[in-house]
Amino acid sequence: MNHNLVFDAILITRIREGDRKAQELLIKRWHKRLISFSYKLTKNLEVAQDVVQDCWIIIIKSLRKLKDPKKFKSWAFRIVHNKSIDWIRKQKPSLALEDSTIDGYYESEAEDKNLQVAAAFKKLKDKDRIILSLFYLEGNTIYEIAEILGIPTGTVKSRIFYAREHLKKKFKDVYHE
């Protein structure tokens, strides 16, 4: 069993008992990852920070409703996903389609090849970037991604496959420019 899942479950149990330090630790453990995920959707760091802040209020208030504390990760990501999508829907379509800068995951990469992969990743469609980010960068399982995005596991598998194929094609395009 994954030790992180058990640790989160223990924290959630302690939060339900009123332990504020456990709440602070849970937020500290997940805050940056949730912002990073929201940023991939909203393409705006300030908005992502605001969305996640609002989500923490919902998450903390709703922790008692979470039946299986070991599913915290996918449950929290699902809340952030939904709130980020709500924000996107409220914006003008042009804002939702604006190009973003290369994600923080790639900014510190100095090697040419890594920058080329980052450039190829940036050129992917949003749904491809999100599915690959959830799987490779966030380390979610196919089942967790299905829960986060509200789609069947078979759809997750096929989207990962096609997103990888699109990334390979984009990389070849960038590499040969």
C-alpha positions in Angstrom: 0.0 0.0 0.0 1.2 3.5 -0.8 2.6 5.2 2.3 1.4 8.6 1.0 -2.2 7.4 0.9 -2.0 6.1 4.4 -0.4 9.3 5.7 -3.1 11.4 4.0 -5.7 9.1 5.5 -4.2 9.6 9.0 -4.1 13.4 8.5 -7.7 13.4 7.4 -8.8 11.4 10.5 -6.9 13.8 12.7 -8.5 16.8 10.9 -11.9 15.3 11.5 -11.0 15.2 15.2 -10.2 18.9 15.1 -6.4 18.8 14.7 -5.4 22.1 13.1 -1.7 21.1 12.7 -2.8 18.1 10.6 -4.9 20.5 8.5 -1.9 22.7 7.9 0.2 19.8 7.0 -2.3 18.4 4.5 -2.5 21.8 2.9 1.3 22.1 2.8 1.6 18.7 1.2 -0.9 19.4 -1.6 -1.1 23.1 -2.2 1.6 23.6 -4.8 0.5 20.5 -6.8 -3.1 21.7 -6.9 -2.0 25.1 -8.0 0.1 23.6 -10.7 -2.8 21.5 -11.9 -5.2 24.5 -11.9 -2.6 26.5 -13.8 -2.5 23.9 -16.5 -6.2 24.5 -17.0 -6.5 28.3 -16.5 -3.1 29.3 -17.8 -3.0 32.1 -15.3 -1.0 31.7 -12.1 -3.0 34.3 -10.0 -6.3 32.7 -11.1 -4.9 29.2 -10.2 -3.9 30.4 -6.8 -7.3 32.0 -6.2 -9.1 28.8 -7.5 -7.1 26.6 -5.2 -7.6 28.9 -2.2 -11.4 28.6 -2.8 -11.1 24.9 -3.2 -9.3 24.5 0.1 -12.3 26.0 1.8 -14.6 23.5 0.1 -12.1 20.6 0.8 -11.8 21.3 4.5 -15.5 21.8 5.0 -16.3 18.6 3.0 -13.7 16.3 4.5 -16.3 14.6 6.7 -18.2 13.7 3.6 -15.2 11.9 2.0 -16.0 8.2 2.5 -12.6 6.8 1.8 -9.7 9.1 3.0 -7.3 7.1 0.8 -9.1 8.7 -2.2 -8.2 12.2 -1.1 -5.8 12.9 -3.9 -8.3 12.2 -6.7 -11.1 13.8 -4.8 -9.1 17.0 -4.3 -7.9 17.1 -7.9 -11.5 16.6 -9.0 -12.7 19.7 -7.0 -9.8 21.8 -8.4 -10.6 20.5 -11.9 -14.3 21.5 -11.6 -13.6 24.9 -10.2 -10.9 25.7 -12.8 -13.3 24.6 -15.6 -16.0 26.9 -14.0 -13.6 29.8 -14.1 -12.7 29.0 -17.8 -16.4 28.9 -18.7 -17.0 32.3 -17.2 -14.2 33.9 -19.3 -14.4 35.0 -22.8 -13.5 32.2 -25.2 -10.4 34.0 -26.3 -9.0 34.0 -22.8 -9.5 30.2 -22.5 -7.5 29.7 -25.7 -4.6 32.0 -25.1 -1.1 30.5 -25.3 0.6 30.0 -22.0 4.3 30.1 -21.0 6.1 26.9 -20.6 5.1 25.4 -17.2 7.4 25.7 -14.2 8.3 22.1 -14.6 10.3 23.1 -17.7 11.6 26.6 -17.0 14.6 25.4 -15.1 15.7 22.9 -17.7 18.9 24.1 -19.4 19.5 21.3 -21.8 18.4 21.8 -25.4 16.6 18.5 -25.8 14.5 19.2 -22.6 13.6 22.6 -23.9 12.5 21.0 -27.2 10.3 18.5 -25.3 8.9 21.4 -23.3 8.2 23.4 -26.5 6.5 20.3 -28.0 4.5 19.8 -24.8 3.4 23.4 -24.9 2.1 23.0 -28.5 -0.2 20.1 -27.4 -4.0 20.6 -27.1 -5.2 21.3 -23.6 -6.8 17.9 -23.2 -3.5 16.2 -24.2 -1.4 18.4 -21.9 -3.7 17.8 -18.9 -3.9 14.0 -19.3 -0.1 13.7 -19.7 0.5 16.0 -16.8 -1.8 14.1 -14.5 -0.2 10.8 -15.5 3.5 11.6 -15.8 4.1 14.8 -13.8 1.5 14.3 -11.0 1.9 10.5 -10.9 -1.8 9.7 -10.8 -3.0 6.2 -11.7 -5.4 5.7 -14.6 -8.2 5.1 -12.1 -7.4 8.3 -10.3 -7.3 10.3 -13.5 -10.7 8.8 -14.4 -12.1 10.0 -11.1 -10.5 13.5 -11.5 -11.8 14.0 -15.0 -15.1 12.1 -14.6 -14.4 9.8 -17.6 -14.1 5.9 -17.9 -10.7 4.3 -17.4 -10.7 3.0 -21.0 -11.1 6.6 -22.2 -8.1 7.6 -20.0 -6.0 4.9 -21.4 -6.8 5.9 -25.0 -6.3 9.6 -24.3 -2.9 8.9 -22.8 -2.0 6.8 -25.8 -3.1 9.4 -28.3 -1.6 12.3 -26.3 1.8 10.5 -26.3 1.5 10.0 -30.1 0.7 13.7 -30.5 3.6 14.7 -28.3 6.0 12.5 -30.4 4.7 14.2 -33.5 5.1 17.7 -32.0 8.5 16.9 -30.7 9.6 15.8 -34.2 8.2 19.0 -35.6 10.0 21.2 -33.0 13.2 19.1 -33.3 13.3 19.5 -37.1 12.5 23.3 -37.1 
